[in-house]
Amino acid sequence: MSLIKKLKILPTEIYEFKVPYELNRKALALVKEQDWNKMYNREAKIWYGKSNKGYQTIHNKEEWYFLTSWLQKRVDEVYKAEKFDFCDQLKICLMWSNKSEIGQWHAAHTHPWSILSGIVYLEGSSGKTWFSRENDYIPDNTIRLGKEKDDKRHMMYKHPMKEASGLIFPSKLTHSVDTNESPKPRYSLAFNTFPTGAVGEIESLAGLRLEVL
């Protein structure tokens, strides 16, 4: 009999939500109306698909208010569930659209200058979103272990794409999207949040307040 007991510690969570059909349909129509020929491939690589640039954010455009206001309520729910106490509110500060044709994927990345990020799956069924964290039992990249063990450097969770649904997760959590194997383009939205209102220990920060536009 083994004298060693394995304890699973430090779990993390992400939040899933469903998008009402009419909201999803309206958002998808707006995304398809965008001139994708004028958008650049992510990281200038054709196999990475296309996204809006940061300066093309759609979160504060009037025609997108129906969705951003609805998504803000979902962010507020997560804010409350996680008992955040370092700011008055986390407000959506950036939102962009994504398109991946057949054979394209989205490379692993995080979202800097954001606390919570979100994905809205508008249309498509091919390609899972991979969330990953470093495996503390595997040495870092300074030591080569061979491909089989190198693949275990990260602990993975693969979330299937579900139309008219979405996720909210910590912005610093590494994520990617695997290959779209369908001839049908894959459309999604993504967004970031930033603290607004009173932030931090107000007594020590002389009443610091932030406003997100």
C-alpha positions in Angstrom: 0.0 0.0 0.0 1.4 3.4 -1.0 2.0 5.8 1.8 1.7 8.8 -0.6 -1.6 10.6 -1.2 -2.0 12.9 -4.2 -3.7 16.2 -3.4 -5.1 18.3 -6.3 -4.6 22.0 -5.4 -4.9 25.5 -6.8 -7.8 24.9 -9.3 -9.0 27.7 -11.5 -12.3 28.5 -13.1 -13.7 30.1 -16.2 -17.3 31.3 -16.8 -19.5 30.1 -19.6 -22.7 31.8 -20.8 -25.3 31.5 -23.5 -26.1 34.4 -25.9 -29.7 35.0 -26.8 -30.4 33.9 -30.4 -31.5 37.4 -31.6 -28.4 39.1 -30.1 -26.1 36.5 -31.6 -27.8 36.8 -35.0 -27.5 40.6 -35.0 -23.9 40.6 -34.0 -23.0 38.0 -36.6 -24.6 40.1 -39.3 -22.6 43.2 -38.2 -19.4 41.2 -38.2 -20.0 39.8 -41.7 -20.7 43.3 -43.0 -17.1 44.4 -42.0 -14.7 44.7 -44.9 -12.4 41.8 -44.1 -10.3 42.4 -47.2 -8.9 45.5 -45.4 -8.0 43.7 -42.2 -4.6 42.3 -41.7 -3.8 38.7 -40.6 -2.9 38.3 -37.0 0.9 38.7 -36.6 1.1 39.2 -40.4 0.8 35.4 -40.9 -1.9 34.2 -43.3 -2.4 30.9 -41.3 -3.4 32.9 -38.2 -6.7 34.4 -39.5 -7.8 38.0 -39.2 -8.9 40.3 -36.4 -9.7 44.0 -35.9 -6.8 46.2 -34.8 -7.0 47.7 -31.3 -7.7 51.2 -32.6 -10.7 49.7 -34.5 -12.4 48.7 -31.2 -16.2 48.2 -31.6 -17.2 48.3 -27.9 -18.1 52.0 -27.9 -19.8 52.1 -31.3 -23.5 52.9 -31.1 -24.5 50.0 -33.3 -22.8 47.6 -30.9 -24.4 48.9 -27.7 -27.1 46.1 -27.7 -24.3 43.5 -27.2 -21.7 45.4 -25.2 -24.4 46.4 -22.6 -25.5 42.8 -22.4 -21.9 41.5 -22.1 -21.2 44.1 -19.4 -23.9 42.5 -17.2 -22.2 39.2 -17.6 -18.9 40.8 -16.6 -20.6 42.3 -13.6 -21.8 38.9 -12.6 -18.3 37.5 -12.6 -17.0 40.5 -10.7 -19.6 39.8 -8.0 -19.0 36.0 -8.0 -15.2 36.5 -7.6 -15.7 39.1 -4.9 -13.4 41.6 -6.5 -12.7 44.5 -4.0 -9.8 46.3 -5.7 -12.1 48.5 -7.9 -15.6 49.7 -8.3 -16.2 47.9 -11.5 -14.5 46.1 -14.4 -15.7 47.7 -17.5 -15.4 46.5 -21.1 -12.7 48.7 -22.7 -11.9 46.9 -25.9 -13.8 44.5 -28.3 -12.8 43.1 -31.6 -14.0 40.5 -34.2 -12.1 37.5 -35.4 -12.4 35.4 -38.6 -10.7 32.1 -39.4 -11.0 30.4 -42.8 -10.3 26.8 -43.3 -6.8 25.8 -42.2 -6.3 28.9 -40.0 -5.9 29.0 -36.3 -5.2 31.5 -33.5 -1.8 31.2 -31.8 -1.3 31.0 -28.0 -1.4 34.4 -26.3 -2.6 36.4 -23.3 -4.3 39.7 -23.0 -2.1 42.4 -21.4 -3.6 45.5 -19.8 -6.8 43.6 -18.9 -8.2 41.8 -15.9 -11.0 39.7 -17.4 -11.3 38.8 -21.0 -14.1 37.2 -23.0 -14.9 35.3 -26.1 -18.3 35.2 -27.9 -18.7 32.3 -30.4 -20.9 33.7 -33.2 -20.7 31.1 -36.0 -18.8 27.9 -36.7 -18.2 24.6 -35.0 -14.7 23.6 -35.9 -11.8 24.4 -33.5 -11.5 24.3 -29.8 -10.2 27.0 -27.5 -7.1 25.7 -25.6 -6.5 27.1 -22.2 -3.1 26.3 -20.7 -1.0 26.7 -17.5 2.5 25.6 -17.0 3.0 22.2 -15.5 5.2 22.8 -12.4 6.5 19.2 -12.6 8.1 19.7 -16.0 11.3 21.8 -16.2 11.1 25.0 -18.2 12.3 25.4 -21.8 16.0 25.6 -20.7 16.0 21.8 -20.6 15.0 19.7 -23.6 13.2 16.6 -22.7 12.2 15.2 -26.1 9.0 15.9 -27.9 6.8 13.5 -25.9 7.6 15.2 -22.6 7.9 18.7 -24.1 4.2 18.4 -25.0 3.4 18.0 -21.3 5.0 21.3 -20.3 1.5 22.8 -20.1 -1.7 21.6 -18.5 -4.4 21.9 -21.1 -8.2 22.3 -21.2 -9.8 22.3 -24.6 -13.2 24.0 -24.8 -15.4 23.2 -27.8 -16.8 26.0 -29.9 -20.5 26.4 -29.4 -22.4 28.9 -31.4 -24.3 31.6 -29.5 -22.3 31.0 -26.4 -19.3 32.6 -24.7 -16.6 32.5 -22.0 -15.2 34.9 -19.4 -11.7 34.1 -18.1 -8.6 35.7 -16.5 -6.8 37.8 -19.1 -3.4 36.4 -18.1 -4.5 32.8 -18.8 -2.8 31.6 -21.9 -5.2 30.5 -24.7 -5.3 29.7 -28.3 -7.7 28.3 -30.9 -6.9 25.3 -33.0 -7.4 24.8 -36.7 -10.7 25.5 -38.5 -11.2 22.3 -40.4 -14.5 23.4 -41.9 -14.9 25.2 -45.3 -17.3 27.5 -43.4 -15.5 30.6 -41.8 -15.4 30.7 -38.0 -16.5 34.1 -36.6 -16.1 35.2 -33.0 -15.8 38.3 -30.8 -13.3 39.0 -28.0 -13.2 41.6 -25.4 -11.1 43.0 -22.5 -11.9 44.8 -19.3 -10.2 47.3 -17.1 -10.9 48.7 -13.6 -12.9 51.9 -13.4 -14.1 54.1 -10.6 -12.3 53.9 -7.3 -9.2 51.7 -7.6 -7.0 50.2 -4.9 -6.7 51.4 -1.3 -8.2 54.9 -1.7 -6.7 56.1 1.6 -3.2 55.4 0.4 -3.8 56.6 -3.2 -5.3 59.9 -2.4 -8.7 59.0 -3.9 -7.4 57.6 -7.2 -10.3 57.2 -9.7 -10.2 55.8 -13.2 -12.7 56.1 -16.0 -12.9 53.7 -18.9 -14.4 55.2 -22.1 
